[in-house]
């Protein structure tokens, strides 16, 4: 059961690549919806096997990403992130159903639309499950790329490209404070691993600075 979380992350990635690589023609919607439903189904097992009495992170998986610096990435969930993941995997199929019967003037690009949503789903699940601040920041910002593409191409207004561009810039620059906060944490502790950071004690003044950085990040 320890690999359930990784499977939940991988399935949308596989679905996105499958849609882009194989000539599915008129079955793009069905295949995309199938992958999203499977992801939601697997995420339900996270809920079923989640131990409410445990205070630690569950379904934890760790692996070394960069051998030269021994950089290790960990994934795990607690009670809060569990329900955010369930909400994500539930909403993506609804997005597909909402678009299902709408006329699309760019049928040749429809696979990119559905592929973008599956990429967004995978990135968001990583954001809610990663136990590393750098990975969190990178994938949170990476979500902006497919969102910009969806808004710019399939937006309903005439100024959709400008709207997508402004959204991208606003969110990107608004999150620079959290990047500075992560850098400050790394300088002080030498790590961005959340499991290690739990054992560190920050001064009151440092806590206030970090809280403000994260607070403005959430507001933006």
N, C-alpha and C positions, 0 to 999 in steps of 0.2 A: 504493500500500500504506500510505501514511501515515494514511489515514482508517480503517483496519481497527479501531483501538482505539475511535474514536468510534462506529463502526457497532456494535461489541460493546456499548457503553454504551446506545445509542439503542434497539436492538431490544427489550429488556425493557420500556422505557418505552412504546414503541409497542404492545406486546402488552398491557400493563396497561390503557392507554386503550381499546384495541380491545375488550377484554373488558367494560369498564364501559359503553361507549357503545352497542355493538350488541347487540340482543336475541338472544343465541346459544342461549338455552334449554338444551337438554341437551348442547350441544357445547362447553361451557365447558372441560371437562377436556381435550378433544382439542386445542382451539385453544391453550390455555395450554401444554400439553406441546409443541406444534409450535413455538411461539415460543421455548421454553426449549431445544429441540433445535437450532434455527437459531442461537441465541446460542452454544451449545456448539460447533457446527460452525464458526462464524466465529472463535471464540477459538482453535481448532486452527490456523488460518492464522497467528495471531500466533506460535505455536510454530514452525510450519514456516518462516516467513520471518524468525525471530529470528536475529540474527547473534551467535553465541556468542563471537566474537573481539573484539567491540566493547565498550569499557568505558563508553561513554556510554549515556544513556537512548535508547530506540528508539520508533518510531511516535509521535514527539512532535507534538502539535498545540496551537497556542496561539491564543487569540482574546481580544479586549478585551471585558470584561463591563460595566464602568462607564466610559463615555467621560469623564465629568466629572473623575474622578481618575485616569484612564488605568490602571484596574485590569485586569491581564491574568491569565487563567487558562490554565494549561498542563497537559497530560496526557502521560504517557509511562510506559514500563515498563522495568525491568531484569530480570535473571535471576530474582530472588526474587519480585517482584510478578507476573511472568508465570505462575508455577506456582500462586500463590494465586488468580489469575483463572481459570486452568484448573480448579482445584479447585472454585471457586464455580460456574462454569457446568456442571460435571459433577454437583454435588450437587443443584442445583435440580430437574432432571428426575427425580432419584431421589426427592425429596420428593413430587413429583406422583404418581409411580408408587406410593409407599407409601400415599397417601391414596386411590388410585384406586377400590378396591373397598370402601372403608369406607362404612357407612351414615351419612348426614348428615341430621340432623333439621331443618336450616335450609337447605333447598334454595334458597330465595329469596335467600340470602346467599352461595351458593357462589362466585359470581363475585368477591366481595370477598376471599374466601380466596385464590384463585389470583392475583388481581390484586396482593394484598399480597406474595406470594412473588416475583412478577416485579419489584415495586418494590424489595424487599430485594435482589434480585440486581443490579439496576442501581446501587443505592446502594453496595453492597459493591465492585463493579467500580470505581466512582469512587474509593472510599477507597483501593484498591490501586493506582490509576493516576494520581491527581492529584499534581501537583508544587507544590501550594500548601498550606501548613499550615492556613489558615483553611477552605478547601474540605474538606480532610481531616476537620477537627473537626466541621464542620457536617453533613456527610453521615454520618459515623460515628454521631453522636448521632441523626440523622434515622432511622437504621435501627431505633431503639427504638420508633418510632411504629407501624409495621406489625407488629413483633414483639409489642408489647403487645396489639394488636388480635387477632392470631392466638391468643395464649395466653389472653386474656380470653374469647374467643368459642368457640374450638374446643379449649380445654384439656380434659384427660380427668378432672380432679379437680373436686370440688365447690367448692373455694376457688380456682378458676382466675383469677377477676378479681383477687383479692387477690394471688395469685402474680405475675400480670402487672404489677400496680401496684408491688409491691415490687421486682421485677426492673428495672422502668423507673427507679425512684428510686435504687436501688443503683448501677446503671450510670451514671446521669446525674450523681449527686453524686460518684461515684468518679472521674469524668473531669474534675472541675473543676481538678485540679492541672495537667493538661496544658494547659488553657485559660490558666492563669496562666503556664505555661512559654512558650506561644505569644506571649502579650502581652509577656513579658520579651524574647523574641527580636525582636519587632517594635520595641520601644523601643530596643534596642541597635543593630539593623541597619537599621531603617526599611523592612523588607520581610518577607514571609512566603513568597516565591518560593524553592523549594528549590534551583533551579539557581543563583540568586544567592547563597544561603546557603552553598553549597559553597565559595565563594571567600572566605568570612569566617572569621576566626580568633577563637575565644572563649577567654577566660582559663580557667585550670584550675578556679578556684573556680566560675565560671559554668557550665562543663561539668558539674561535679558536681551543681549545683542542677538543671540541665535534665535530667540523667540520672535523678535521683530523681523528678522530675515525670513523666517518661515511664515510669519503672519502675513507679510506683504506678498509673499509668494502665493499663498492661498487666495488672497484678495484679487490678485491679478489672474 
